[in-house]
Amino acid sequence: MRRALREAAMFWLSAPPPNRGGMQFFRYLPVESRKTMAEQYETERRSAAVMGNAVSVVIAMVGILNFVNSMVTAIVSRRREFAMMQSVGMTQKQLCRMLVCEGLAYAAITLAVSYFISFLAVGIGIRAMTEGGFTTFHFTLLPLQICTPILLLFAVLIPFWCFKNVEKQSIVERLRME
């Protein structure tokens, strides 16, 4: 603000005398309208939203890849165990159902923790920051609700695909693996 006033003063000193009869007198004053300030605020809000969404997408991708990695590792590392279960009478359908149920259990735990942390963070952290009344905050579960079916889909598809890959080898070959 001081800089703007200093620039206006320097301009006034170097400018020719204004026409005192009309609006030309006010032409040299730095004035920001409410509309200009609202447009600037909206621009800043949009840029903050874009940055927040970009960070959220990156974190979501890391989480999904971590989930996929843990599921694949759990299934591939237990190939021999699955072969033993099949050798004593477990059918392919039962093994596939067991793996899908495991994946759904992992997804359910992940979702429960995510919803709990979201409610906790908003209930304590965000509400305390917006308490002053200057800003408003509306809590929405929409991003988490969008991620829920995606996570459940991965929880079903990843074990199914891994099971199909493991089943390419015979039971005897998998039992001989170390």
Buried (B, 14 or more C-beta within 10 A) or exposed (E): EEEEEEEBEEEEEEEEEBEEEEEEEEEEEEEEEEEEEEEEEEEEEEEEEEEEEEEEEEEBEEBBEEBBEEBBEBBEEBBEEBBBBBEEEBEEEEBBEBBBEBBBEBBEEBBEEBBEEBEEEBEEEEEEEEEEEEEEEEEEEEEEEEBBEEBBEBBBBBBBEBBEEBBEBEBEEBBEEE
